[in-house]
């Protein structure tokens, strides 16, 4: 049973990560609030911020700004490369 629970959790994390990266890719201004609204509406803003920090630490997103204006998120590193490869593959 425990292994099945771990697999479901891993699947949920992966799905949420992909949905978050797609949302950031398709949003003109990706903020934690927008990600929360589109991807994780049942999560607190703080949970979304922690999730985005994790993606940033993995080199998948880059954060810009801060303070009262809030942070904006952009695809970075491997995420950019992944989406470029998918675009090239769909042209073939």
N, C-alpha and C positions, 0 to 999 in steps of 0.2 A: 504494500500500500504506500509506504513512504516514497519509494522510487516513482510511483505514478504521480504523486503530489508534486515532487520535484520537477518532473517532466512538464506537468501542467503549468507550474510557475515559470519555468524556463520558456515555454511557449508563449505565455502571456507577456513576459518581459520582451521577447523578440518581436512579437506582434506590436506591442506598444512602441518599441524602438523604431520599427519600420514606419508605423503610422506617424510618429513624431517627426522623423526625417522627411517624409513626404509632405507633411504639413509645413515644415520650415521651408522646404524647396518651393512650394507653391504659394506661400504668403509673401506679399510685398514687404510687410513689416512683421516679422515673427517675434512676438513677445511671449513671456511665460503665460500671461493671461490669455492670449490667443491660442496657445498650445493647449492650455487647460480647457478652454471653451470647445475646441475642435476635437481634441484627442482624449482628454482625461476629465470630462465634466464631473465625475463623481469623486475626484481627488481634490485635496486642498491645494491652494496656490503654492504653499511651501513644499508639498510633495512634488509638484511639477518642477519647481526650481531645483530641488535635489536631483530629480531625474535628469534635467538638462545639464546640471553640473557633472553628472556621471558621463553623459554623452560627450561633454567637453573634455573630460579627463581621458576619454578613449580616443580623442582626436577626430571625432565625427562632426562636432559643431564648434563654432567659434562665437564667443560672446563679445559684444561691442556695447560700450556705454555703461551706464549705471547711475546711481544717485536718484534724484527725483524723477528724471526722465525715464527711468527703467532701462533694462537691458534689451538689446535686440540680438537675435540668434541667426546665424548663417551656417550653411553647410561648410564643412572644412575637410581637408585631407582625404581620408578613405571614402567618406560619404560622397564627396564631389566626384571622385574617381568612379565609384560604383554607378552613380547616375549617368556619367558620361559613357561608361561601358554599356549600360542598358540602352541608352539612346542610340549608340552605334549599332548594337545588336538588333534593334528594332528597325533600322534602316535597311538591313541586309535582306 
